Amino acid sequence: MSPGGRAGHWRPGRRSHTARPTASETPAEAVHIMLGSIALIISAGLGVLSVSAGLPMLTAVIGVAIALILTDIMLALRRSRHSRERS
């Protein structure tokens, strides 16, 4: 018996009607976006704490980290959009 329960039939929703995978981005791009978002939230919280504690060097380092994380997320979104336009 096939995974869908009927012999010779696929489960609905596994692929689009064009027989292409339905995911538009690669797993690496999705991981960059998801983990980058989590890292951005944590960095923003640490940045607020470092500003309130009066630690200018830590604030500067966290500011650079936030800029790098935002750049990584933007590049992953751009790659994702670019791969969608090609298909």
Contacts in CASP RR format, 6 or more apart in sequence:
PFRMAT RR
TARGET T0000
AUTHOR 0000-0000-0000
METHOD contacts of the structure
MODEL  1
MSPGGRAGHWRPGRRSHTARPTASETPAEAVHIMLGSIALIISAGLGVLS
VSAGLPMLTAVIGVAIALILTDIMLALRRSRHSRERS
1 7 0 8 1.000
2 8 0 8 1.000
2 9 0 8 1.000
2 10 0 8 1.000
3 11 0 8 1.000
4 10 0 8 1.000
4 11 0 8 1.000
13 22 0 8 1.000
15 21 0 8 1.000
15 22 0 8 1.000
16 22 0 8 1.000
20 87 0 8 1.000
24 80 0 8 1.000
24 83 0 8 1.000
24 84 0 8 1.000
24 87 0 8 1.000
25 33 0 8 1.000
25 79 0 8 1.000
25 80 0 8 1.000
25 83 0 8 1.000
25 84 0 8 1.000
26 79 0 8 1.000
26 80 0 8 1.000
26 83 0 8 1.000
29 76 0 8 1.000
29 79 0 8 1.000
29 80 0 8 1.000
29 83 0 8 1.000
30 80 0 8 1.000
32 72 0 8 1.000
32 73 0 8 1.000
32 75 0 8 1.000
32 76 0 8 1.000
33 73 0 8 1.000
33 76 0 8 1.000
33 77 0 8 1.000
33 80 0 8 1.000
36 69 0 8 1.000
36 72 0 8 1.000
36 73 0 8 1.000
37 73 0 8 1.000
39 69 0 8 1.000
40 66 0 8 1.000
40 69 0 8 1.000
40 70 0 8 1.000
40 73 0 8 1.000
43 62 0 8 1.000
43 63 0 8 1.000
43 65 0 8 1.000
43 66 0 8 1.000
43 69 0 8 1.000
44 66 0 8 1.000
46 58 0 8 1.000
46 62 0 8 1.000
47 58 0 8 1.000
47 59 0 8 1.000
47 62 0 8 1.000
47 63 0 8 1.000
47 66 0 8 1.000
50 58 0 8 1.000
50 59 0 8 1.000
50 62 0 8 1.000
51 59 0 8 1.000
END
